[in-house]
Amino acid sequence: MLTGVLTSVKVDLTKEEKVRIGRRSSPHWQLDIVDYSGHDNTLRVFECKRCLDSRGVALRVFDGSDAKFAERFNLQR
């Protein structure tokens, strides 16, 4: 059974992918914490915010309840 946690995972995005998610000028993309559990074949990605005045990322971005974000993130269950 494969299980693991990685931090600071760099993701190489093509120019087309950056355009598609609306982040044309992003120099690089980094996921703060990535966790994989082979027991239930689950991948979890955590984005940590450090700004005190930041609202962070709302749950609706990931749960599909806000269609505005549906094309910005490519997360699958």
C-alpha positions in Angstrom: 0.0 0.0 0.0 1.5 3.3 -1.1 1.1 6.3 1.1 3.1 9.5 1.2 3.2 13.2 1.9 5.2 15.7 -0.1 5.7 19.4 0.5 6.5 22.3 -1.8 5.7 20.3 -5.0 6.5 22.3 -8.1 4.2 22.0 -11.1 5.3 22.9 -14.6 2.5 24.5 -16.5 2.5 25.1 -20.2 1.6 28.6 -21.5 -1.7 27.2 -22.7 -2.5 25.7 -19.2 -1.7 29.1 -17.6 -4.1 30.8 -20.0 -6.8 28.2 -19.4 -6.7 28.8 -15.6 -6.4 32.6 -15.9 -2.9 32.9 -14.5 -0.9 33.9 -17.6 1.9 35.7 -15.7 2.5 33.0 -13.0 6.2 32.2 -13.2 5.8 28.8 -11.5 3.1 26.9 -9.6 3.7 25.2 -6.3 1.5 23.0 -4.2 2.1 23.4 -0.5 1.2 19.9 0.7 0.3 16.8 -1.4 -0.9 13.6 0.4 -1.6 10.3 -1.3 -3.3 7.3 0.4 -3.1 4.0 -1.5 -5.5 2.5 0.9 -8.5 4.4 -0.6 -6.7 5.8 -3.7 -7.1 9.4 -2.4 -5.0 12.4 -3.4 -5.3 15.5 -1.2 -3.8 18.8 -2.0 -3.4 21.6 0.5 -2.8 25.2 -0.2 -1.6 27.2 2.8 -2.0 31.0 3.1 0.3 33.1 5.2 -1.3 36.6 4.9 -3.3 37.6 7.9 -5.8 39.6 5.8 -6.2 36.7 3.2 -9.5 35.0 3.1 -7.8 31.9 1.7 -9.6 29.7 -0.8 -13.3 29.1 -0.3 -14.6 25.5 -0.2 -17.0 26.3 -3.1 -14.0 26.5 -5.3 -13.5 22.8 -5.0 -16.9 21.3 -4.3 -18.5 22.4 -7.5 -21.1 24.7 -6.0 -19.7 27.8 -7.8 -19.6 27.4 -11.5 -17.4 30.4 -11.9 -14.4 28.3 -10.6 -15.3 25.1 -12.4 -12.8 25.7 -15.3 -10.1 27.3 -13.2 -9.2 24.2 -11.2 -8.8 20.8 -12.6 -9.4 18.6 -9.5 -11.1 15.3 -9.8 -12.7 13.1 -7.1 
